Amino acid sequence: MTTWEYKTVPIPPHIATEVLNTWGEDGWELVCVFSPPEVGGTIAYFKRQKQG
């Protein structure tokens, strides 16, 4: 059975591409981007297959 691990990461607009590329290079797949109105800002949700 495949198991996954997840990570939530704040995404500052002025460096969004760099942040997304960095996590992607580390094997994380972007699953969702959310901007909660009550908090502000943007949060990226990533997943990758859990090792061992």
Phi and psi in degrees as GROMACS dihedral restraints (atoms count N, CA, C in turn):
[ dihedral_restraints ]
;  ai    aj    ak    al  type     phi  dphi    fc
    3     4     5     6     1   -79.8    20    10
    4     5     6     7     1   132.2    20    10
    6     7     8     9     1  -118.1    20    10
    7     8     9    10     1   151.0    20    10
    9    10    11    12     1  -123.4    20    10
   10    11    12    13     1   152.6    20    10
   12    13    14    15     1  -118.2    20    10
   13    14    15    16     1   152.5    20    10
   15    16    17    18     1  -127.3    20    10
   16    17    18    19     1   154.8    20    10
   18    19    20    21     1  -143.8    20    10
   19    20    21    22     1   138.1    20    10
   21    22    23    24     1  -112.0    20    10
   22    23    24    25     1   136.0    20    10
   24    25    26    27     1  -137.1    20    10
   25    26    27    28     1   128.6    20    10
   27    28    29    30     1   -70.5    20    10
   28    29    30    31     1   141.7    20    10
   30    31    32    33     1  -117.9    20    10
   31    32    33    34     1   100.4    20    10
   33    34    35    36     1   -68.8    20    10
   34    35    36    37     1   132.1    20    10
   36    37    38    39     1   -59.2    20    10
   37    38    39    40     1   -32.6    20    10
   39    40    41    42     1   -76.2    20    10
   40    41    42    43     1   -11.5    20    10
   42    43    44    45     1  -133.8    20    10
   43    44    45    46     1    26.5    20    10
   45    46    47    48     1   -56.2    20    10
   46    47    48    49     1   -47.6    20    10
   48    49    50    51     1   -61.5    20    10
   49    50    51    52     1   -43.7    20    10
   51    52    53    54     1   -63.3    20    10
   52    53    54    55     1   -42.5    20    10
   54    55    56    57     1   -63.5    20    10
   55    56    57    58     1   -48.2    20    10
   57    58    59    60     1   -62.3    20    10
   58    59    60    61     1   -42.5    20    10
   60    61    62    63     1   -64.8    20    10
   61    62    63    64     1   -38.8    20    10
   63    64    65    66     1   -62.3    20    10
   64    65    66    67     1   -47.5    20    10
   66    67    68    69     1   -66.7    20    10
   67    68    69    70     1   -38.0    20    10
   69    70    71    72     1   -62.8    20    10
   70    71    72    73     1   -39.5    20    10
   72    73    74    75     1   -65.4    20    10
   73    74    75    76     1   -25.4    20    10
   75    76    77    78     1   -88.0    20    10
   76    77    78    79     1     8.8    20    10
   78    79    80    81     1    93.1    20    10
   79    80    81    82     1     6.2    20    10
   81    82    83    84     1   -88.3    20    10
   82    83    84    85     1   136.5    20    10
   84    85    86    87     1  -103.1    20    10
   85    86    87    88     1   129.6    20    10
   87    88    89    90     1   -70.1    20    10
   88    89    90    91     1   126.0    20    10
   90    91    92    93     1  -105.0    20    10
   91    92    93    94     1   -39.9    20    10
   93    94    95    96     1  -159.1    20    10
   94    95    96    97     1   150.8    20    10
   96    97    98    99     1  -124.0    20    10
   97    98    99   100     1   132.8    20    10
   99   100   101   102     1  -134.1    20    10
  100   101   102   103     1   137.2    20    10
  102   103   104   105     1  -120.4    20    10
  103   104   105   106     1    90.2    20    10
  105   106   107   108     1   -67.5    20    10
  106   107   108   109     1   121.6    20    10
  108   109   110   111     1   -63.7    20    10
  109   110   111   112     1   -30.9    20    10
  111   112   113   114     1   -75.7    20    10
  112   113   114   115     1   -17.1    20    10
  114   115   116   117     1  -109.5    20    10
  115   116   117   118     1   -37.9    20    10
  117   118   119   120     1    85.0    20    10
  118   119   120   121     1   167.7    20    10
  120   121   122   123     1    79.2    20    10
  121   122   123   124     1  -176.0    20    10
  123   124   125   126     1  -129.2    20    10
  124   125   126   127     1   138.8    20    10
  126   127   128   129     1  -121.1    20    10
  127   128   129   130     1   131.6    20    10
  129   130   131   132     1  -102.8    20    10
  130   131   132   133     1   139.3    20    10
  132   133   134   135     1  -110.8    20    10
  133   134   135   136     1   125.7    20    10
  135   136   137   138     1  -119.8    20    10
  136   137   138   139     1   157.7    20    10
  138   139   140   141     1  -141.8    20    10
  139   140   141   142     1   156.7    20    10
  141   142   143   144     1  -153.5    20    10
  142   143   144   145     1   158.4    20    10
  144   145   146   147     1   -67.8    20    10
  145   146   147   148     1   133.0    20    10
  147   148   149   150     1   -73.2    20    10
  148   149   150   151     1   135.4    20    10
  150   151   152   153     1   -90.5    20    10
  151   152   153   154     1   131.9    20    10
